[in-house]
């Protein structure tokens, strides 16, 4: 195991240490023998019912209020014209019975992409869980490997890291589907293959930063323009590349500024600085704050390593399999629009035991869990349970008005809480 630290935390043994390359190698060695060997198509195509709601844009704008506020606060120097917005938000329950939310454009590929994306995520999750060899490799990791993951990553457990990585791959696909009109691809499967062949998954991993992708995805927006190439692929245009770099650099610089002030001016240690500036250095920004000066963060899954005499990185393997599974599911999924979205119907009734439960469909990682928990506790609302897999939250609301205000605060953070859990998806009668 590499003992060289690349950041401000450089220790040995089982003490957490920050080392991006070492953490990346741990993940590559877990994946290199092969992932998803037990992956098999479902015996029947899922039939999924969804509700669709048109986004309400501000007057004389193509952006919603939430999109504009996020753009102005966190996306400088990105300008409104550089952002494409969804036209609709959808809600549905996947084939595992978990509530989900997503976005699409009416003039694009429609709601099939986010729904089939979620089903592909589930298929790969299940295959990973069933992979006994992968589980054995994870269980065999020593204390140094776990220390590196704990000191470097947001989701410390290797299984969770891979789960979140699979979901991030799907998120990239569904978000870029908002730009389908800018591509030569006309079907969902063709679009996914085109994104893969064009290297867009790698572009997201290297040019974006995590919080930007997750937050803009939840809000149904994307700060990208694609240009078609003579060979049939697509690329980010020069304006997009420059703006993404500027946003990433600004985020890193802000994190470094907070850490420098805390450690050099105030004389705090790293852990003390993180504890004191908890909001400024959240689970994402603290990773940037620990980067050495002049170093740019690289996605752990995209870093190449020499394994068994060949160059290997995790991202291409996951992206290729994801696109394959997505193409199959996009061809077989049956989706049906039903009713209207009634998520805002809080109701004027006392808060009982059942009213403590709600769901956050766009809660995707531990950073999301941390953010939602922080919103609720800042309002003196006790969080009894919050489960990332089922996206279920149990909280102690004092009244219907208290819950309404809490939901408004969560929405201000870019999430979309829902009260009711719609009926689960069911298999189609069409055998495959």
ZAMARGU-4260 file (C-alpha; in steps of 0.2 Angstrom, whole numbers, plus 5000, padded with zeros to 4 digits):
<rodrens>
0) 5000/5000/5000 | 5007/5017/4996 | 5012/5026/5012 | 5014/5043/5003 | 5001/5056/5008
5) 4996/5069/4995 | 4987/5081/5007 | 4988/5088/5024 | 4984/5072/5033 | 4998/5060/5031
10) 4999/5046/5044 | 5002/5028/5045 | 4993/5013/5052 | 4975/5013/5055 | 4974/5033/5058
15) 4964/5041/5044 | 4974/5050/5031 | 4971/5060/5015 | 4978/5052/5000 | 4968/5053/4984
20) 4979/5042/4973 | 4981/5029/4987 | 4962/5029/4989 | 4959/5027/4970 | 4971/5012/4970
25) 4961/5004/4983 | 4945/5005/4973 | 4954/5000/4957 | 4961/4984/4965 | 4944/4980/4972
30) 4936/4982/4954 | 4950/4975/4943 | 4946/4957/4944 | 4929/4961/4937 | 4913/4968/4942
35) 4895/4963/4940 | 4898/4945/4935 | 4881/4939/4940 | 4871/4953/4931 | 4856/4946/4921
40) 4841/4954/4914 | 4825/4954/4924 | 4813/4941/4918 | 4800/4954/4914 | 4800/4972/4909
45) 4795/4984/4923 | 4779/4994/4921 | 4782/5010/4930 | 4769/5024/4933 | 4774/5042/4935
50) 4767/5059/4938 | 4773/5074/4928 | 4773/5092/4933 | 4779/5107/4922 | 4792/5118/4930
55) 4787/5136/4934 | 4800/5147/4927 | 4802/5165/4932 | 4794/5179/4921 | 4805/5182/4906
60) 4817/5168/4910 | 4820/5150/4906 | 4825/5146/4924 | 4815/5143/4940 | 4818/5153/4955
65) 4828/5139/4963 | 4839/5137/4948 | 4842/5156/4947 | 4847/5157/4965 | 4858/5142/4965
70) 4866/5149/4949 | 4869/5166/4957 | 4876/5160/4973 | 4886/5145/4968 | 4890/5145/4950
75) 4900/5160/4946 | 4905/5165/4933 | 4892/5154/4924 | 4878/5165/4916 | 4860/5160/4913
80) 4862/5158/4894 | 4875/5144/4897 | 4862/5134/4907 | 4849/5122/4900 | 4834/5119/4911
85) 4822/5104/4911 | 4804/5108/4906 | 4796/5095/4918 | 4799/5086/4934 | 4793/5068/4937
90) 4790/5057/4952 | 4789/5038/4952 | 4792/5023/4962 | 4805/5011/4955 | 4804/4992/4954
95) 4812/4991/4972 | 4798/5001/4979 | 4808/5017/4982 | 4802/5034/4978 | 4812/5044/4965
100) 4812/5061/4956 | 4819/5067/4940 | 4818/5079/4926 | 4816/5079/4907 | 4813/5091/4892
105) 4797/5089/4883 | 4806/5093/4867 | 4819/5079/4870 | 4820/5061/4875 | 4806/5062/4888
110) 4804/5054/4905 | 4810/5037/4899 | 4828/5042/4902 | 4828/5046/4920 | 4816/5031/4924
115) 4827/5018/4914 | 4842/5026/4922 | 4836/5022/4939 | 4832/5004/4934 | 4849/5002/4927
120) 4856/5008/4944 | 4846/4996/4953 | 4851/4981/4942 | 4870/4985/4945 | 4867/4988/4963
125) 4859/4971/4965 | 4873/4963/4954 | 4886/4971/4965 | 4878/4964/4981 | 4877/4947/4974
130) 4895/4947/4969 | 4903/4936/4982 | 4921/4938/4975 | 4919/4957/4977 | 4912/4956/4994
135) 4927/4944/4999 | 4939/4957/4992 | 4931/4971/5002 | 4931/4960/5018 | 4949/4957/5016
140) 4955/4975/5016 | 4967/4979/5029 | 4967/4994/5041 | 4978/5005/5031 | 4966/5004/5016
145) 4951/5008/5027 | 4961/5022/5034 | 4964/5030/5017 | 4946/5028/5012 | 4940/5036/5028
150) 4952/5050/5027 | 4949/5054/5009 | 4931/5049/5004 | 4914/5055/5009 | 4907/5037/5009
155) 4920/5027/5018 | 4913/5010/5016 | 4919/5002/4999 | 4902/4995/4995 | 4894/5012/4997
160) 4907/5021/4987 | 4904/5009/4972 | 4885/5011/4975 | 4886/5030/4974 | 4898/5029/4959
165) 4885/5019/4950 | 4872/5031/4954 | 4883/5046/4949 | 4885/5038/4932 | 4867/5037/4930
170) 4865/5055/4935 | 4877/5060/4922 | 4867/5051/4909 | 4850/5058/4914 | 4856/5076/4916
175) 4865/5076/4899 | 4849/5070/4891 | 4842/5088/4894 | 4854/5092/4879 | 4848/5078/4868
180) 4843/5091/4855 | 4861/5096/4853 | 4866/5079/4848 | 4863/5068/4833 | 4856/5054/4844
185) 4837/5051/4842 | 4833/5036/4854 | 4837/5034/4872 | 4849/5019/4869 | 4858/5028/4855
190) 4860/5043/4866 | 4868/5033/4880 | 4880/5024/4868 | 4884/5041/4860 | 4888/5049/4877
195) 4899/5034/4881 | 4908/5034/4864 | 4910/5053/4866 | 4919/5052/4882 | 4906/5062/4891
200) 4906/5051/4907 | 4925/5055/4908 | 4922/5073/4905 | 4910/5074/4920 | 4922/5065/4931
205) 4937/5076/4927 | 4929/5093/4923 | 4915/5094/4935 | 4916/5094/4954 | 4904/5083/4964
210) 4893/5096/4972 | 4890/5105/4956 | 4884/5089/4947 | 4873/5083/4961 | 4865/5100/4965
215) 4862/5105/4947 | 4855/5088/4944 | 4842/5089/4958 | 4837/5106/4951 | 4834/5100/4933
220) 4848/5111/4925 | 4865/5108/4916 | 4878/5121/4913 | 4884/5113/4897 | 4883/5115/4878
225) 4887/5101/4867 | 4894/5102/4849 | 4893/5088/4836 | 4909/5081/4828 | 4911/5075/4810
230) 4914/5057/4817 | 4897/5057/4825 | 4902/5060/4843 | 4899/5076/4853 | 4910/5087/4864
235) 4909/5101/4877 | 4911/5117/4868 | 4926/5129/4873 | 4914/5140/4882 | 4908/5126/4893
240) 4926/5119/4897 | 4932/5136/4902 | 4916/5139/4913 | 4917/5122/4922 | 4935/5125/4926
245) 4932/5142/4933 | 4918/5136/4944 | 4929/5122/4950 | 4944/5133/4953 | 4932/5145/4963
250) 4926/5131/4974 | 4943/5125/4978 | 4950/5142/4981 | 4935/5146/4993 | 4939/5129/5003
255) 4957/5133/5004 | 4954/5151/5010 | 4943/5144/5024 | 4957/5131/5029 | 4971/5144/5028
260) 4962/5156/5039 | 4958/5143/5052 | 4975/5135/5052 | 4987/5149/5049 | 4978/5164/5057
265) 4968/5156/5070 | 4981/5142/5074 | 4969/5128/5073 | 4973/5110/5068 | 4965/5102/5053
270) 4952/5093/5063 | 4948/5108/5074 | 4946/5119/5058 | 4934/5106/5051 | 4924/5106/5067
275) 4923/5125/5069 | 4920/5129/5051 | 4907/5114/5049 | 4896/5123/5037 | 4909/5131/5026
280) 4919/5115/5025 | 4905/5102/5023 | 4908/5084/5018 | 4912/5089/5000 | 4922/5105/5002
285) 4933/5098/5016 | 4941/5087/5003 | 4946/5102/4992 | 4952/5111/5008 | 4965/5096/5011
290) 4972/5097/4993 | 4990/5103/4992 | 4992/5121/4985 | 4992/5120/4966 | 4984/5103/4965
295) 4967/5100/4956 | 4956/5086/4962 | 4954/5070/4951 | 4940/5059/4952 | 4945/5043/4961
300) 4937/5032/4948 | 4945/5040/4934 | 4963/5039/4940 | 4973/5026/4930 | 4983/5013/4938
305) 4995/4999/4932 | 4987/4983/4937 | 4993/4966/4931 | 5004/4974/4917 | 4990/4985/4910
310) 4982/5002/4913 | 4966/5001/4922 | 4953/5013/4930 | 4936/5010/4937 | 4926/5023/4928
315) 4927/5015/4910 | 4922/4998/4916 | 4907/5005/4926 | 4901/5017/4912 | 4902/5003/4898
320) 4892/4991/4908 | 4880/5004/4914 | 4876/5010/4896 | 4874/4991/4891 | 4861/4988/4904
325) 4852/5005/4901 | 4850/5001/4883 | 4842/4985/4887 | 4830/4992/4900 | 4826/5008/4889
330) 4820/4996/4876 | 4809/4986/4888 | 4802/4998/4901 | 4784/5002/4900 | 4781/5019/4907
335) 4763/5026/4910 | 4759/5044/4916 | 4746/5045/4929 | 4737/5059/4939 | 4746/5074/4945
340) 4760/5078/4957 | 4752/5081/4974 | 4768/5082/4984 | 4764/5100/4991 | 4747/5094/4999
345) 4753/5095/5017 | 4735/5095/5024 | 4729/5104/5040 | 4728/5090/5053 | 4738/5086/5069
350) 4755/5078/5066 | 4753/5059/5071 | 4765/5045/5071 | 4763/5042/5052 | 4766/5060/5048
355) 4783/5060/5055 | 4788/5050/5039 | 4793/5057/5022 | 4804/5053/5008 | 4817/5063/4999
360) 4819/5055/4981 | 4834/5065/4976 | 4844/5060/4992 | 4859/5051/4984 | 4874/5051/4995
365) 4880/5054/5013 | 4883/5072/5008 | 4864/5073/5005 | 4860/5065/5022 | 4871/5077/5031
370) 4863/5092/5022 | 4845/5087/5025 | 4849/5082/5043 | 4857/5099/5045 | 4842/5108/5039
375) 4831/5099/5051 | 4841/5101/5066 | 4844/5119/5063 | 4825/5121/5065 | 4826/5111/5081
380) 4818/5096/5073 | 4824/5080/5079 | 4829/5067/5066 | 4824/5050/5072 | 4830/5040/5057
385) 4837/5044/5039 | 4840/5030/5027 | 4850/5033/5011 | 4844/5017/5002 | 4825/5019/5005
390) 4827/5038/5005 | 4816/5038/5020 | 4816/5051/5034 | 4808/5050/5051 | 4808/5067/5060
395) 4799/5075/5075 | 4788/5089/5068 | 4779/5100/5081 | 4764/5104/5070 | 4759/5104/5051
400) 4765/5122/5049 | 4782/5116/5056 | 4783/5102/5044 | 4778/5114/5030 | 4792/5126/5034
405) 4804/5112/5035 | 4799/5106/5018 | 4801/5123/5011 | 4819/5124/5019 | 4823/5107/5012
410) 4817/5113/4994 | 4828/5128/4996 | 4843/5117/4998 | 4838/5109/4981 | 4829/5093/4987
415) 4811/5088/4984 | 4803/5080/4999 | 4787/5070/4997 | 4774/5064/5009 | 4766/5050/5001
420) 4774/5034/4994 | 4765/5030/4978 | 4761/5011/4973 | 4777/5002/4968 | 4781/4998/4950
425) 4776/4981/4944 | 4782/4969/4931 | 4774/4971/4913 | 4764/4956/4907 | 4776/4956/4892
430) 4789/4943/4894 | 4806/4945/4888
</rodrens>
